[in-house]
Amino acid sequence: YIAETKPDIELYPRYYLYEGQYNKFRMFARHFHLLPGHEHCSNEYSTVGKATCYLTKWLVDNLEEPYQCTFPYMDKIRNVSLPSCDAGILVKHYRNTVNAESYFSHDCTLPCTRWEYTIVVDRTEGPPTDESDNRSAYAFRADISFNDLQYEEITEVHVLSFFGLLAQIGGQLSLFLGASIMSIIQVFLMLFILSKRSLTQRRESTQMITTPFTESEVKRNISEGEMSLANNFHVNNPELYAPISKRQVKTDERINNAI
């Protein structure tokens, strides 16, 4: 098996060696460094590798959920509380529980940072085993190496950063509208100041509450106004408003009154 240097190794893809063949394995390595996201990658199994995810999903889908049991040694390497499966269940459902025919069916999301290896296999027939050929015979022979001493790096980066977005907006506005970022900021500040002033004036106008006068208060105000108007006249005789009993009537006035 050829896989990453992780605790678990996936069973596929597997490569077989046949007797009397010269097997050449040429590997190509690619390193992925993607941005975290729930759609295309996940860091849930980044420390243990994708093989752990494959095996865990396979055990859950093919053994633990259908039969509500697991292998006897699973409680030591995984956090499970299921009982051990009876040997009869494993023998009866050998193809689904042990042979791993449905291993390719999984819904694991690959890690964001991972290594992937692509292998090209070339097989040729070995030398004959008769005595006329001087070449040494062999049973199995495998030559495994990287095709190049370099690997492919695939890195995902943001197409546009925040500062790049500001620069592009400023460039477009200055090109088509003749405006800059500072002028736009000034416009927003002016709108903020004007809106604040209008809200303040509206709040002050709502606080000024006028109470209408009643009918008695209106009559009282009218009478007070008439008296104040009458008091404005100049009276030459200060005894005009004095009581009649207190007035000093002259003799001529008495005679005239008597007549």
Secondary structure, DSSP 4 states (H G I P E B T S, - for coil): ----SSS---S-S-----TTEEEEEEEEEEEEEPPPBTTTB-STTTTT-HHHHHHHHHHIIIIIHHHS-B-TTHHHHS---PPBPPHHHHHHTHHHHTS-TTTT---PPPPSEEEEEEEEEEEEE----STT--SPP-SEEEEEEESSS--EEEE---SS-HHHHHHHHHHHHHHHT---HHHHHHHHHHHHHHHHHHHHHHHHHHH-------HHHHHHHHHHHHHHHHHTSPPS-GGGGS-GGGS---HHHHHHHH-
